Each structure stands twice: as C-alpha cells, then as structure tokens.
Amino acid sequence: MDLRREVSVGDYVQYVDGSGVVCSQVTGFPMKVTKIAIRNRVPCVIYESGEFDYLQSVEKCCSLLLELC
C-alpha cells in the first residue's frame, strides 16, 4: 500500500480527487483526524468537529500544502 494514502489519528488530510485539504466550514482551518471508525460497515475518519469522511476518499496531506492554507 502506498504510504501517502495511509491515514493515522492526528494527521491532517486532503481529498483524493484533488479538491483540496479538508477544512472546517466554520473557521476555514484544516481539521485533524481524531478517530478512525466503522460507520455503516465502511471505514471513516472522524474529525475534531465530529464531521466525517470515508477513509477511501482522503489521504495524508503533505506539510507544504498545509502551510499554504
């Protein structure tokens, strides 16, 4: 498996489709993964705000891209 795709708790992530870093709609700042769980039998990443995305739709964000946010 590609190490870039591996997401861990504490990581900031971006969307695989290239639409950008996962950011809070309220503050506009990148959100950190706080938990990886199963929802509806599908692995998901859960963020600080309680929002979630499917694990297959995100990948670890590079630090350079985070600096641009």
N, C-alpha and C positions, 0 to 999 in steps of 0.2 A: 504494500500500500504506500502511496506517495505520502511522505512525511508532512508536506504542506497541507494536506487535507485533514490530518489528524487534529481534532479539536479537543482541548482539555479544559477543565474547570479553571477559571482565571484568565483565559485567553480572550482577546478581542477578535471578532470575526468579520469577514466580508462575504458577500453573496457570491456564489459560484458563477452565476450568469454575468458577472461583471458590473452589476448595477450599483456597487459601492459598499462602503463599510456600514455595518449595522449600527444605526444611531437612534437615540431616543427622539421621539417625535415632540416631546415637551422641551427638552434642553438642547437638542442637537448634538450632544456629545456621544462618542462611541460607548456602547454598552458592553459590559464584561459578562462572560458566561459564569453563572453561579452554580449550575447543576446540569447534568445530562441525565435525562429520564426517558421512560417509555410512555407515550400518550397515544391512545387508540392503536396500540401494537406497533407504533413507529417510533424510532429513536428521535428525540428532540433535544435541543439546547434551550435552557431557560435562563433568562437574563435577570439582572438586578431588579428590574421593574415588574417582573412577573410575566412579561411577554415571552413568547417562544417562537422558534423556527424549527423546521425539520432539519435534522443533522445532515442529511444529504444535500441540502440547499446552501450550506455555509462551509467556509474553510478558514483556517487561521489567517489572520491579517498580518502583513509584514509591518515592521515598525516604521518604515519610511512613510508608508501610506497613512499610518496613524498620526504622524507629525503634520501631515497636510490638513487634517481635519480641524 
